[in-house]
Amino acid sequence: MLLAVAVENTRTLVGLVLDGTVKRHWWVGTDPRRTADEWAVLLQGLLTGESPVSGIAVCSAVPHVLHELRDVVARYYPHVPGVVVEPGVKTGLPVLVDNPREVGTDRIANALAAVNQYGAPCLVVDVGTATTIDVVNPAGAFIGGVIAPGIETATDALGQAAAQLRRVELVRPRAVVAKNTVEALQSGAIHGFAALVDGLVGRIRAEQSLDSSTPVVLTGALAPVLAGELTTEIRHEPLLTLHGLQHAFARNNQ
């Protein structure tokens, strides 16, 4: 059983993967103050009653958390094979950007999973703390992408900057043209970000000469918020990062 841990800025996805199938998964808050011992207690609590871990794969967008997780692996799972997805680790996915070290390893894991499941070319939309759209070209190489604010990030910033606005539940309002402030905020968040994703996908396809048959894979903690609002045809894979970690682990532990 592979223990896969994908750390994002706001949330961390923890999963158990066996033979390409995610058997269990949990979303937990990402706290950069959490020590290695606290991470170990959290993980051991989640794994109570589960099959023994035979491998560990980690990716992290938060350097301090990655440092603590390395310590967890070294001290609590010393005899378990592991891989940390980072520059220099074999993935089989060429990264053709100006500085490959700048690319978030969660983005690499997502692209790796998408190309293994749907082939190349493909686009990956990740809706989390940030909204990212990444591109794998017809040759199977990661060639870059787009980073925009996440839905919660944008609405939180708006609430802080505007005295009369506040945080709202991210659910679909009754109409695009809202009759009250709460639903107006919801419309801007849901319909606005759906339009952003649809628009960027269209521009990427035009720029890269990709036709409408190019798979668009939607993932991320907030993907369910947009899944039913996009005009773009999507493949909704909420646990895509875990599958990418499984592919990276397999390539590095053959």
N, C-alpha and C positions, 0 to 999 in steps of 0.2 A: 504494500500500500504506500503510495507516494503522498507525503505531506507537502502541499504546495501553498506558498504564502506570497501574496502579491500586495505590496504596501503602496497605497496611494496617499495623497496629502491629507485627506479627510477620513477615509475609511480604508480598512485592510480586509482583503478577501482571503480567507483560509479555507482550504479544501482538501479532501482525501480523494485521490484519483487511482483507479485500478483498471488496467487494460483499456485506457482511453475513455473510461466512464467516470464522471464525478459522482462518487457515492454519497458524500456529505459535503456541505459547505456552510460557512458562517461569515457574516459581515461584522467586523468589530471596529470600534473607533481607533483611529491612528493618533496616538499620544506620544510625541517625541520625548516626553519626560519619562516614559515607561522604561524601566531598567531591564537588563537581560533576565534577571531573576523573575521580575514581574511578567515578562513575556513568557517565560517558561511555565509559570504557574497558570497563566491564561491558556496556553496551548495544551498543557496536560489536562486541564479541566475540560476543554473541548473534546479531547481524545479519550476521555474516560469511557470504557466499554467498547471502544473501537478496536479493529484489528491492529496488530503491531505495525509500526512505521518501518518500512524497508528502504526508504529513500526520502530525501528532502530537496526541494527546489524553491529558491527565493528570488524575487525581484523587488526592487524598492525605488520609489521616487523621492524618498526622504533619507539622506545620507546618515543622519544620526540613528535612525531606526535600523538601518542596514547594519551599522556597527554593532548595535545591541543584538541583532539576530545572528550575526556571525558568532558572537559570544555564546548565544544559546546553543547553536549547532555544535560548537567546539566542546562545551562543557556538559550539555545534557544529552547529546546524541553523538558521542565521539566515535562510535563504531558504525554509524549509519552513513552510507554514501550520500553525498550532497553536491549540489551545484548552485552557484549564485550567478544569475544572468547579469553580466557586466561586460564591458569592452574586453575583447580577447577570448571570451568563451565561445566555443563552437556552437553555432546555431544552424548553419547551412543557409543563412539568409544574408546575402551581401547588403551592406549598408552604404549606399552611395550618396552621402551628404557631405557638406563642407567639413564638419567635425563630428565623426560618429560618436565620440564620447559625450556629446551634448544630448544625444537622443535618449529619452527616458526608456529604461529597460522594460517597463510595462508596455510601451508602444511596440518594442521589438517582439515581446512575447505575444502580443495580440496579432501582429502581422504574421509571425511564424505559424500561429494556430490557423489563421484565416487562409494562408496559402496552402497549408497542408490539407485543409478541409475542402476548400473551394477552388484551389488552383490559382494561377496567375494569368492576367492581372486581377487585382481586387482592391477595394477600398475598405478601410476599417474606421468606423465612427465610434469613439469612446466618450460617453457622457458621464463625467464625474466632476471632480473639483475644477478641471478644465474640460472644454469640449475640443477633442482632437479628431482630425480626419487624416489618416495616413494612407499612403499609396504604395502598392507593390506593382511594379511594371510587368509587362508581358514576359520579361526574362526572369522573373522571380526575384527581383532585387527591391529592397526598400529604398525609395528615392526621395523621401521627405513627406511633408504634409502641412497641415494648418493647425494652429493652436488659437482657440478663442476662450473667453471666460466660460466657466461652467454656469449652469442655471442657478444653483444656490449661490455661487460666488457673486454673480451679477445682481441677484435680487437682494442679497445681504448688503452689498455695497450701496445699492440704491436706498435701502432703508436707513443706512448710516448717514447718507448725504442729504436726504430729504426728510425734514422734520415731521411731516404729516403722513409719511408712508411707513409701513411696517412689514415684517415678514408674514408670509401667507403660506397656507398649505399648497403644495404643488399638485393641484388637480385641475382637470379641464373645466373651464367656466361654461356657463350656459350658452354663450355666444362670443364671437370675436369682439364685437362692439359691446362693451360691458356697461351696465347701468349703475355700478357702484365701484368704490375704490378697490375692494378686495378682489372682485372679479376682473377689474381692469389690470391689476398686477398679475393675476393668474393668466390672463390672456397674453400679456406681454411676455411672460415666462414660457408658457407652453407653445402658443402659436408663433411667438417671436423666434424662439430657438428652433422650432421645427422649420420655419422659413429660412433661418440661417443655414441649417444643415442641408436642406433641399437646394438652396442657392449655391452653396459652396460645392456640393457634389456635382451640380450642373456645370459650374465653371471649371472644376478639375477635369471632368470628362472632356470638355471642349478643348482645354489646353493640352491634355495628354493624348488626345485622339482616341478616347475610350468610348465605346458605344454603350447603349443602355443595358446590354446583357452582362456588363462587368458587375460581378457581385459586390454588393455593399453590405458589410457585416456590422451590425449594431451591437455594442456591448457597453458595460459600465454600470455602476450602481444606480444611476438615474436613467438608464436606458428605457425602463418601462414607462417613464413619464412621456417619452417622445415616440415610443414604438407605434402607437396607433394614430399619430398625428402627421406623420411624414407622407408626402406624395411619392417620394422615392421608394421603389420596391426594395425591401431590406430582408436580410436574414438575421433574426434576433438571436444572438448567442450571449446571454448574460454572463456566462462563466468562461468566456473565451480565453482570458488570461491564464486560467488554470490549465487549459489544454496546451497553451503555448509553453508553460513551464514543464509540462509532462514531455513535450517534444524535445525541449532543451536538455532535460535530465537524461532522456533516452540516448540522445546523440553523444553526451559526455560520459555515459556509463555503459558502454557497449562491451 
